Amino acid sequence: MKFYHLIVLDASGSMDCIRKTALSGCNETIQSIRSLAKNADQEHFLSLIWFNSEDVTHYLYDCCPISSVNDLTLDDYIPNSCTPLYDAVGKSICHLRDQLPKSEKVNVLVTIITDGEENSSELFTAQKIKSLVSELKQSGWTFAFIGANQDEVLEAQKMGINNSMSFEQSEVGTASMFRKACAARARYCAQARTMSDEERDTDFFKDI
C-alpha cells in the first residue's frame, strides 16, 4: 500500500513562541513515518510545507520517499507574518492531487496544524476548500485539522473536515499534540486497508 502524507504547518508570527517545540514535533512525525515504512507492504511519501503571508507554500519536502527525508533544523522553520490558511491548504492539496498516480489506489492523509484563524488568503475561500475536500474524500483522501486559540471544530467544518483536535499553544501542549497526532497516524496506517469511508472521515482522532 502507498501512503502519501501532506502536513500543512502554520508559520505565521504567532507560532514563534512554540517554534522549537513545533520543530521537534515535526521531527517526531518524520521519525514515526520512517518507522511505519518498516512494514514490508507499505510505502510512505511525505510532503511538508509551512505557510505564512510571505510564503504561502514553502515546501520543505515535496512528495518525497520517507527514506530520503532528513530531520529539520531551526533554519528550516522561521515563523512570521499573517495566516493565509485557505490559500495554503488549497494550493498544497491541488499540487499533491496533480502528482498522484491516476491508475492505482493510494491513501492520502492531509494534516493541517494552525494556531490561529484564516486572515490573509487571496485565492481560496472556505467554500472552495470545502468543495475540494468533498471531491478528494471520494478518492480515499483523509483530512485532519489541528487548531489552537479557536473553535477548531467549527473552523474544520468550514472546510468540510470532520476530523479535528485542539491543542494548547504552549511547549507542553504542543508536544502533547504531536504525540497524539503520531499515534493517530500510526493507527490510521495500520487500519487503512479495512477502514470505511465514514471511519476515515470521522474517527481519525477517536480515543486518542
MOLIN-V822763 format. One record per residue. N is the residue number from 1. RES is the residue in one letter. SS is DSSP state (H for helix, E for strand, L for the rest). OMEGA is omega in whole degrees, -180 to 180 (* if undefined). D_FIRST is the distance of its C-alpha to the first C-alpha in Angstrom with 2 decimals. Layout:
# MOLIN-V822763
n: [N	N]
res: [RES	RES]
ss: [SS	SS]
omega: [OMEGA	OMEGA]
d_first: [D_FIRST	D_FIRST]
This chain:
# MOLIN-V822763
n: [1	2	3	4	5	6	7	8	9	10	11	12	13	14	15	16	17	18	19	20	21	22	23	24	25	26	27	28	29	30	31	32	33	34	35	36	37	38	39	40	41	42	43	44	45	46	47	48	49	50	51	52	53	54	55	56	57	58	59	60	61	62	63	64	65	66	67	68	69	70	71	72	73	74	75	76	77	78	79	80	81	82	83	84	85	86	87	88	89	90	91	92	93	94	95	96	97	98	99	100	101	102	103	104	105	106	107	108	109	110	111	112	113	114	115	116	117	118	119	120	121	122	123	124	125	126	127	128	129	130	131	132	133	134	135	136	137	138	139	140	141	142	143	144	145	146	147	148	149	150	151	152	153	154	155	156	157	158	159	160	161	162	163	164	165	166	167	168	169	170	171	172	173	174	175	176	177	178	179	180	181	182	183	184	185	186	187	188	189	190	191	192	193	194	195	196	197	198	199	200	201	202	203	204	205	206	207	208]
res: [M	K	F	Y	H	L	I	V	L	D	A	S	G	S	M	D	C	I	R	K	T	A	L	S	G	C	N	E	T	I	Q	S	I	R	S	L	A	K	N	A	D	Q	E	H	F	L	S	L	I	W	F	N	S	E	D	V	T	H	Y	L	Y	D	C	C	P	I	S	S	V	N	D	L	T	L	D	D	Y	I	P	N	S	C	T	P	L	Y	D	A	V	G	K	S	I	C	H	L	R	D	Q	L	P	K	S	E	K	V	N	V	L	V	T	I	I	T	D	G	E	E	N	S	S	E	L	F	T	A	Q	K	I	K	S	L	V	S	E	L	K	Q	S	G	W	T	F	A	F	I	G	A	N	Q	D	E	V	L	E	A	Q	K	M	G	I	N	N	S	M	S	F	E	Q	S	E	V	G	T	A	S	M	F	R	K	A	C	A	A	R	A	R	Y	C	A	Q	A	R	T	M	S	D	E	E	R	D	T	D	F	F	K	D	I]
ss: [L	E	E	E	E	E	E	E	E	E	L	L	H	H	H	H	H	H	H	H	H	H	H	H	H	H	H	H	H	H	H	H	H	H	H	H	L	L	L	L	L	L	E	E	E	E	E	E	E	E	E	L	L	L	L	L	L	E	E	E	E	E	E	E	E	H	H	H	L	L	L	L	L	H	H	H	L	L	L	L	L	L	L	L	H	H	H	H	H	H	H	H	H	H	H	H	H	H	H	L	L	L	L	L	L	L	E	E	E	E	E	E	E	E	L	L	L	L	L	L	L	L	L	L	L	H	H	H	H	H	H	H	H	H	H	H	H	L	L	L	E	E	E	E	E	E	E	L	L	L	L	H	H	H	H	H	H	H	L	L	L	L	E	E	E	E	L	L	L	L	H	H	H	H	H	H	H	H	H	H	H	H	H	H	H	H	H	H	H	H	H	L	L	L	L	L	H	H	H	H	H	H	L	L	L	L	L	L]
omega: [177	178	177	-179	174	178	-178	-170	176	174	175	-173	-177	178	-175	-177	178	-175	-176	-179	177	178	177	178	176	178	175	178	177	-180	180	177	175	179	178	-177	177	174	-172	-176	-177	170	-176	180	-176	165	-177	178	163	-175	166	-174	174	-179	-169	176	178	-176	169	174	-176	177	-177	171	-174	179	-179	-176	176	174	-178	174	-180	178	-178	-171	-178	-176	171	172	-169	-168	176	-172	-176	178	-180	-180	-177	-178	-176	180	175	179	179	179	-176	179	-171	177	-177	-169	-179	-180	177	176	-178	177	179	179	-179	-178	-178	179	-179	-178	174	177	-177	179	-180	-174	-174	172	177	-178	177	178	-179	179	178	-179	179	179	-175	175	-180	177	176	178	176	-177	177	-178	180	-173	173	175	-178	171	-171	178	180	-178	178	-177	175	-180	179	-178	-178	175	-179	179	178	171	177	-178	177	179	-179	-178	-180	178	179	180	-179	177	180	179	177	179	178	180	-180	179	178	-178	179	-174	-172	-176	-174	-177	174	178	-180	179	177	-172	-172	-168	-174	-178	-177	176	177	*]
d_first: [0.00	3.77	6.59	10.09	12.98	16.41	19.39	22.75	25.54	29.18	31.56	34.73	37.90	37.68	34.60	36.85	38.08	34.63	33.54	33.17	31.39	28.93	28.27	27.81	25.40	23.28	23.33	22.43	19.36	18.41	19.06	17.00	13.85	14.83	15.02	11.57	10.36	12.39	9.86	9.39	5.96	4.74	6.17	8.57	11.28	14.53	17.28	20.31	23.60	26.90	29.42	33.13	35.85	36.49	32.93	30.81	27.46	27.78	24.52	24.09	20.61	19.20	15.50	15.76	13.38	14.11	15.87	18.42	19.19	22.54	24.12	26.42	30.22	32.87	33.53	30.11	30.93	34.43	34.87	37.63	38.74	37.54	34.43	33.09	30.20	29.70	29.87	27.34	24.80	25.59	25.55	22.36	20.21	21.85	21.21	17.46	17.36	19.28	16.98	13.69	13.01	14.77	13.64	9.92	8.11	6.98	7.72	10.95	13.25	16.80	19.30	22.96	25.56	29.24	32.62	34.51	34.74	34.38	37.62	37.41	34.94	36.44	33.87	31.79	33.06	31.50	31.72	29.91	27.05	27.05	26.82	23.88	22.01	22.87	21.62	18.22	17.70	17.94	14.88	12.77	13.89	15.16	18.38	20.32	23.87	25.75	29.47	32.79	36.36	35.59	34.74	30.97	30.42	32.72	31.37	27.77	28.97	30.86	27.55	26.05	23.97	24.34	22.45	25.11	26.62	29.86	30.86	34.26	35.02	36.16	34.93	34.38	32.83	30.43	29.32	28.82	26.77	24.29	24.00	23.34	20.74	18.87	19.15	17.90	14.82	14.06	14.67	12.57	9.36	10.62	11.46	9.11	8.37	12.16	13.56	16.09	16.92	19.95	18.23	16.00	19.31	21.64	20.36	18.54	21.66	22.91	24.92	24.08]
